[in-house]
Amino acid sequence: MKFPGKRKSKHYFPVSARDPLLQATPQEQEEGSWVVGIDQTLVDIEAKVDEDFLQRYGLSAGHSLVIDDATAEALYRELMRDELISHQFAGGTIGNTLHNYSVLADDRSVLLGVMCNSIQIGSYAYRYLCNTSSRMDLNYLQGVDGAIGRCFTLIGEQGERTFAISPGLMNQLQADSIPEEVIAGASALVLTSYLVRCQPGEPMPEATLRAIAFAKKHNVPVVLTLGTKYVIQDNPQFWRDFLRDHVSIVAMNEEEALALTGEADPLLAANMALDWVDLVLCTAGPTGLYMAGFTEDEFKRKTNHPLLPGAIAEFNQYEFSRAMRQQDCQQPLRIFSHIAPYMGGPEKIMNTNGAGDAALAALLHDITANNFHRQKVPNSSKHARGYLTYSSLAQVCKYANRVSYQVLNQHSPRLTRGLPEREDSLEESYWDR
């Protein structure tokens, strides 16, 4: 059974006698076997500085401040001149998610956003390209005459971190730069709450809504990651309405879930979110990871794992069921799953930034695999109903949990390679479930 991406060959010579029921389609890229996302393209820049440096640029030690383009450019030039920069990583929550998806699936994802028209070797824009998977399609980026976003992490002599954020032109994506044909053929459109909450007059919100309109037109699931609790808690009712009107899948952590729903228990928050969306992914730090969704009541599958206590009694009873969009169910049944941190979590957490994005990348891989398999084997019993995922809710939790662990265990939020046991244990126990 073939899923997006390359796998180890089992034969030295190609096998020419293929099953006639599994004839490959003539096109190289199957429709629906990619994901597309919109992001504020930015680079995370780390540097070690002294107190005089912070004072020179009007920064307060230990705090976060938005700086203008001129200040950002002067600051960056000094850091480069004095060779103070230790790391320059491609950032952005959707960019991280799509990169990790492409690493896991070894397949195409499409990024929409802006990029500098003029790129110098060694610059922050150059680093963005260098730190991005070659499987990510950047051909649809809109060129701008100026800087993309930069987030400076300035580490003082005592280890205190000061943040200077320069948005640059990252919110200047125009609505006419949204390609309908790319969204129409995708498995999912991936967005973040930051895209909607921009400064007045910036075109990014209009571009985002146009992309959502294309996704609705072609029945493509819209995925929203909530980004940060500070955006959500300013107006939770706005986001509840936004989810209900535009979104199929929401990804959040326990703090964002609390801001959205008012529920501190991630399970109850996920259950409430099902009032507005079809599928919920909620990471909860040391507690683990929760998922909630819908399935057809007649075809629910009981778990063989121990039944878990919680605010909803024995909530994981049907976690072996596959998720469906509520609109595709005759009698929708709410299903839930939970998994504790993989191996209890890393011995030392190197980086919490991006763990939720990594979990979402695993979910997107499963959704895309479902579309891929439907196109290759349309008469399979796996597709007798309109399932959203290829695997059960429990297995998606398992996969997402493992990918999150990999990011927590490294410095960068972007994977540099697939999971170590991908070919062996995961390939057998996960995909064949």
N, C-alpha and C positions, 0 to 999 in steps of 0.2 A: 504494500500500500504506500503510495507516494504522496508526500505532502510538500508544501512549498519549501524550496531549498534543496541543496545537494546532500546526499547521504553516501556512506561508504559503498563502493561497488562490491558486489559479491562474486563477480566473474572477471577473469582477466580479459577475455574477449567479450565484446558486446553480444547480448542475446538478441538474435534476430527474430525468432519465432515468438511473437507476442500474442497474448490472449486477445481474440478478436473483439471481445466485449470491452476491452480496455485500450482501444486504439487511441493514440495521442492525437489531439486536434492539431491542424497544420500550423496554427499560430503559436509562436514561442511563448508569449505572455498571455495566460488565460485571463479572461475578464473576471474581475472580482477577487483576484489573488494578490491584491495590494491594499494598503491603507494610505489615506491622505490626511494631512494635518496642517493647521495654520499655527504659526508661532511668532512670537516677538524674538527675532534672532538677536542673540546677545552672547558675549564671551565673559566668562568668569576669570578675573586676573588677580593672582595672589602675589604680594610683594612684602618684603620686610623693610620697615622705615623707622625713622627716629621721630621724636616729639617735634623737632623743628619742621620736619616735612609736613606734619599734620597742621601745624599752626600756619604755615605758609599758604596752605590751600583752604584755610578756614574750616577745618574739620575738627570735630569733637571726639576725643578718644573713647572708644567703646560704643559709639552711636552710629546710626545709619542716616545718611543725608543724600538727597538728590542734588547733583551738581549740573551746571550748564555745560554746553558743548565745548566752549572755549576753555573753561577750567579743566574739563576732562582731557582735552587734547594736550594742554600744557603739562598736566600731571602725568599723562602717559609718556610723553616725550622725555620727561625727566627720569622716569622709571627705566625707560629703555636706555637712555644715555648712560646712566650710572649702573646699569646691569643689576637692578634690584629685583626684577621679576623672577619668581621661582616657578610659577605655573601659569599657563594660559589654556583654559579648557573651554571648548564649545559648551554653551549652556542653553537654557530655555526648556521649560517643562515638556513641551510637545516635541522639540528637537531631540531631547533625551529619550523620550518614549519611542519615537520613530527609529532612532538609531539602534536602540536596544531590540526593537522588533526585527529590524533588518539583520542584526547579528544573530538573533535566535533562529529566525526563519531562513537566513541566507537568501533573502528575497527582497523584492522591490518595495519601497515606501516612497511617498511623494511629499515633499515639504513645500508649503506655500508661505511666503514672507518676503522680506527685503534683504538685499545684499549690496555691498559697496560696488559701484561700477569700476572703481580703481582699487586694485588689491596689490600691495607690496609684499614681497617675500619676507616672512618673519613677523608681519603685522598681526593684529588681533583678528582681522577678517581672514587672513591666510591660515591662522591657527584654527579658526572655526572649520574651515574646509578640511584641514589635516586631521582633525579629531572627529570627523564624521564618516560613517560607514560608506564605502564606495557603492553599496547597494541602495543608498538613499538617493533618489532622483531629485537633483537640485536645479533641473533645467527650467522649472517654472517660477523660480525666484524673480522678484521684480527688482531691477537695478535702481539704486538711488545714488545721488551725488552727495555723499556725506558718510557719517559714521553709523554703524549699527549699534545696538545697545552694548554697554560695558558695565560690569559690576566689579568694582575694585575692592578686594579684601586686603586691607593694609594691616599688617601684623607689627605691633609695637615691640619695644625692647623687652617688655615684661610679658609678652605673649598676648596682650589684649588686642582684640580684633575691631577695626573700624571699617565701616562700609561706606563707599562713595558710589552712587549709582548714576549713570549717565544714559538716559533713554536713547539719545541720538535720534535717528530716523526710523526706529524699529516699528513704530505705529503708523507708518506712512503707506501701508499696503492699500492699494486702490481696489475698488470693487470690480473694475474691468480687468483686473489681473487674476481673477478667479476663473479657472478653466472648467466649464461644465462637464466636458467629456471625461476629465480625470475623476471628478467626483461621481459621475454617473456609473462608472465601471468599478468603483472601489467597494471593499468589504465594510469600510467604516470611515466616517469623517471625525477626526479627533481635534478637540478644541480645549481651551482653558478659560477660566473666568476672567483672566487678565485682559483678554481680547475685547471684552465688552465694556470694561471700565477704563476708558482712556480719557485724555484731556479733551475738552470741547473743541470741535473742529478737526480732530484727527480722524482719518478715514477708516481706520481698522475696524470699528464696530460695524460700519456699513458693509465692509468686505466680508466680515464674519456672517452677518445675517444673509447676505447673498449666497454664501456657501451653504448655509443651512437650508435655504429655499431650494437649491439644487438637490441637496440630499433628500429632502422630503419628496420632491418631484420624482426621484428615481428610487424611492424606498430604501435608501441607504441609512443604516443606523448612525445616529449622531452621538458621539461620546464626549462627555464633558468632565474634565478634572478640575476640582474646585480651587486648587492653587494655594490658598492660604485662608485661615479663619478670619483675618482682618478684612478681606474683601467681602466675605459672606456676612459677617456680623453687622456691617453697616446697614444692610437692608435685606434681611433673610426672606421676607415675603416676595421681594423682586425675584430672588433666585428660585424660590419654590414655583412661582409662575413661569419663570424661564424654563425650568426643567419640565414642567407639565406641557408647555407649548412646543418645545423644540428638541428635547433630549430623550434618547432611548436608554443610554447607559451612563451612570455617574460613578466617578472614582473619587474617593476622599479619604482623609485620615480621621481619627476619632475627634480631634479638635474642630475640624471643619464640619463634621457630622453634628456636633453639639451646636455650633453656630447656626447651622441650617435648620435643624429640627427641634432644638431645645432639649434633646435627650442625651444624657451623658453615657448611657449604655449603648455601645456600638450596635448591638443586635436590635434594640428597639429603634435606634436611629435608622438602620438599614431597612427595617420593616416599614417605618413611616415614609421613607424615600420611595418605596414601591407604590405609594399613592400617586407619584408623579412620573416615574420612569419604569422601564422593564427589567433592568438588571443593575445591581449595586455591588461595587467592590469597595470595602472599607478596611484599611490597614489600621491596626490599633497598637503599634509599638510592641512592648513586651507581651501583650495579651495575644498577639498573633494577627490573623487575618480573617475577616468575615465576608461572605457573599450571600446575596439574596436575589431571588428572581421568581419567575413564573414557569409552570409547566402545565401540560394538559392533565387534568385530574385522572382521567381514565388510564393514562400511561405512566403514572408516577412509579418510581422504583425505590423500594426500601433500602436503607443502608445496612451493611453488615458490620459497621463500626459501632462502638458503644454509643448509646443515646446520651446526649449531653444535657445537663441542667442549665437553666438560664431564665431570663425574664419571660421567654416563651418556652414552655416545658417541652423537652425532647425535640427541640427545634430542628435538629439535623436528621429527622426520621426519614426524609425523602431526598437526601443529598445525592443519591446515585441517579437522580433524574437529570435530564438535559434541559437547559434553559430555553425558553421560547419568549417571543414578544407577546405581551398580553393580547394584542389585537389578533394574533394568530391562534389563540386558544378558544375553544368552545366553552369549557368550564375551567377557567384559570385557577391554579392552586399555587399558593405561595410556598416557596422552598428556600431552605437556608443551609449554609454549611460554615464550618469554622475549622481552622487549623492553627496549632501552636507554632511558634517560631521554629524554623528548621534547625534541628540539632540544638535547640535551646538558644539559638542565635550565635553569632560569632563570638569567639573568646574576647576579642577587642573590636568594638565598632569603629571603623575608620571614617565612616561618612554616613550620615542619615539623609543627606540631600539626594533625592532620586530613588529611594527605595520604593515609594509608591508608584513612581513612573515605571520602574522596572516590573512591578507586579502587573500594571496595566498592559505593558508590552506583551507579557505572557498571555493575558486574556485575549488581546488582539490577534496573537498568533493562532490561538484556538479557533476564534471566529473565522479567520481567513482560511484556515485548514478546512473548516466546514464547507465554505463556499467552493474551495478548490475541489474537494471530494465530490460535491454535488454536481459539478460540471463534468468531472471525469467519469463518475459512476452514478448517473442520474436515477437509475432504477434500483439503487441500493435501498435496503430497508432502513438504513440510517436516515433517509430523507423522505420517509413516508409522511412525515409531518414537517411543518415549517420551523425546525429547530434553529436557534440562534448560535449555539455552540456545538462543536463536534463531540466534546467530552461531557461527562457528568459534572455537576457543580463541585463535587468533592475533588475530582481530578484537576479541574481548573484551579481550585484552591491550592492543591499540592504543587502544581507547576508554578503558579504565581509566587508562592511562598519561597520556593527554591531560588527563583531568579532574584527576589528581594534580598535574600541572604548573600548572594554573590555581590550585589552592589554595596551592602553594608560592610562587606569584608575588604573593600578597596577604597582608594582615595577619590577616584573619579566617579560621577554618577553614570558614566557611560561604560558599558561592557566593552572589553577589548576582544573577547572571543566568546563562543557559545559555552554552555555548561559542560564541565569536564566529563560527566557520565552520560552525555546526550545520546551517544550511539548505543549504549548498553542498557543500563537500568531504566532510564526515562523512556527510551524508544519502545521498550517492550511493555513496561508496566503502565505507561501513561497513554500512549496513542492507541493501544489495542484494547483499552478498557471498554 
